[in-house]
Every structure is written in C-alpha cells, then in structure tokens.
Amino acid sequence: MFLIRSRPFGHLSGLEALEAVLATSVFDQQITLLYMDEGVYQLLDRQDAGPSDHSSVSKTIAALHLYDVNRIFVCTRSLAERGLTSSDLLKVDGRSLFKSLNTEEIRNLVDEQDRVLGF
C-alpha cells in the first residue's frame, strides 16, 4: 500500500509516490493507495501549483485506472478537517476515482496490507 500524506506542491513526495505506483504496476501487483492528511489536497479537481515549478499530479492520478490501479482511498476525516467533501475531488468521465473511508475502515485496510510505503 502507498500511504500518501504530503501536500501536492512544495516538494516532490506526491509525484515520487505516483512514479513508484506506476513502476510497481508493471509487476501485476494489487496496488492500494490511501490519501490522508495533507495528501488529500492532491486529489482536488482543480489544482493550482501557484509560484512553484511543480506540475499538477491530477493528470497522473486520473490515468491510474489505465494501469489497473483501482483501489484508491481517501480518509473522510482528513477531508472534513480541511473543509472538503468528495464532490471537491477529481473525477474522470463524471465519476469519482476514490472511495472514502472512515477511521475504522482505514485501520482494517492497513491491517490487510503486506507492506505500507509512506510518502
């Protein structure tokens, strides 16, 4: 599982996580992504890199399904703490790419994983 907690701009952790996901996908592994804390900002429908030179990761996230990466989760609590809802998140062809999980569901998901890589 890839646990993404870093904001999309100001450093490269989010982009590095997505590169690792894409590299792992070629090995026919079941890939799980979980966005929590500041990482939920990577999922916003409209991202603005502002003065930084970092490009938006939203195009890469939107293309993950092309690599059979379909287990993408977002922490409901993290969204709420930032005044966000699932309607604020990126959609492809009008449908959400992410399943929202509460704290208990996240605990169960993490327990199921063989490895957890944090970004």
C-alpha positions as CSV (number, residue, x, y, z in Angstrom):
1,M,0.0,0.0,0.0
2,F,1.1,3.5,-0.8
3,L,0.1,5.9,2.0
4,I,0.3,9.5,0.8
5,R,0.2,12.2,3.4
6,S,2.1,15.1,1.7
7,R,0.6,18.1,0.0
8,P,0.9,18.3,-3.8
9,F,3.2,21.3,-4.0
10,G,6.3,22.5,-2.3
11,H,8.1,19.1,-2.5
12,L,8.2,16.0,-4.7
13,S,6.8,13.4,-2.4
14,G,3.5,13.1,-4.1
15,L,5.0,12.9,-7.6
16,E,7.5,10.3,-6.3
17,A,4.7,8.2,-4.8
18,L,2.9,8.2,-8.2
19,E,6.1,7.2,-10.0
20,A,6.5,4.3,-7.6
21,V,2.9,3.3,-8.1
22,L,3.4,3.2,-11.9
23,A,6.6,1.3,-11.6
24,T,5.0,-1.3,-9.3
25,S,2.0,-1.7,-11.6
26,V,4.1,-3.4,-14.3
27,F,4.6,-6.3,-11.9
28,D,0.9,-7.2,-11.8
29,Q,0.6,-6.4,-8.1
30,Q,-2.6,-5.4,-6.5
31,I,-1.9,-1.8,-5.6
32,T,-3.7,0.2,-2.9
33,L,-3.4,4.0,-2.5
34,L,-4.6,5.8,0.6
35,Y,-4.6,9.6,0.8
36,M,-4.7,11.1,4.2
37,D,-3.9,14.4,6.0
38,E,-2.3,16.9,3.6
39,G,-2.3,14.3,0.9
40,V,-6.0,14.8,0.2
41,Y,-5.1,18.1,-1.5
42,Q,-3.5,16.0,-4.3
43,L,-7.0,14.8,-5.2
44,L,-8.6,18.1,-5.7
45,D,-10.4,18.6,-9.0
46,R,-8.7,22.0,-9.7
47,Q,-5.1,22.2,-8.5
48,D,-3.0,25.3,-8.8
49,A,0.7,24.9,-8.4
50,G,1.0,28.7,-7.8
51,P,4.5,30.0,-7.9
52,S,6.2,26.6,-7.5
53,D,7.6,24.8,-10.5
54,H,5.8,21.6,-9.7
55,S,3.2,20.5,-12.1
56,S,-0.2,19.2,-11.0
57,V,-0.4,15.5,-10.3
58,S,-4.0,15.3,-11.2
59,K,-3.4,14.1,-14.7
60,T,-1.3,11.2,-13.5
61,I,-3.9,10.3,-10.8
62,A,-6.7,10.4,-13.4
63,A,-4.7,8.0,-15.6
64,L,-4.1,5.4,-12.8
65,H,-7.0,3.2,-14.0
66,L,-5.2,2.7,-17.3
67,Y,-2.5,0.9,-15.2
68,D,-5.1,-1.2,-13.4
69,V,-4.7,0.8,-10.2
70,N,-8.3,0.9,-9.0
71,R,-8.0,0.7,-5.2
72,I,-7.7,4.4,-4.4
73,F,-9.0,5.5,-1.0
74,V,-9.3,8.8,0.8
75,C,-9.7,9.5,4.5
76,T,-13.1,11.0,5.3
77,R,-11.8,12.6,8.5
78,S,-8.9,14.3,6.6
79,L,-11.3,15.7,4.1
80,A,-13.6,17.1,6.8
81,E,-10.8,18.6,8.7
82,R,-9.9,20.6,5.6
83,G,-13.4,21.6,4.8
84,L,-13.5,19.3,1.8
85,T,-16.0,16.8,0.6
86,S,-15.9,14.0,-2.1
87,S,-17.5,16.4,-4.5
88,D,-14.3,18.5,-4.4
89,L,-12.2,15.6,-5.7
90,L,-11.1,14.8,-9.2
91,K,-13.5,12.9,-11.4
92,V,-13.0,11.1,-14.7
93,D,-15.9,10.9,-17.0
94,G,-18.1,12.3,-14.2
95,R,-17.4,9.6,-11.8
96,S,-15.3,9.6,-8.6
97,L,-12.0,7.7,-8.6
98,F,-11.8,7.4,-4.8
99,K,-13.7,5.6,-2.1
100,S,-13.9,7.5,1.2
101,L,-13.1,5.5,4.3
102,N,-13.6,6.2,8.0
103,T,-11.0,5.6,10.7
104,E,-12.1,2.0,11.4
105,E,-12.1,1.1,7.7
106,I,-8.7,2.6,7.3
107,R,-7.4,0.6,10.3
108,N,-8.8,-2.6,8.7
109,L,-7.3,-1.7,5.3
110,V,-3.8,-1.1,6.7
111,D,-4.0,-4.4,8.6
112,E,-4.7,-6.3,5.4
113,Q,-1.5,-5.0,3.7
114,D,1.8,-6.8,3.4
115,R,3.8,-3.6,3.1
116,V,3.0,0.1,3.7
117,L,5.1,2.7,2.0
118,G,4.7,6.3,3.2
119,F,5.1,9.4,1.2
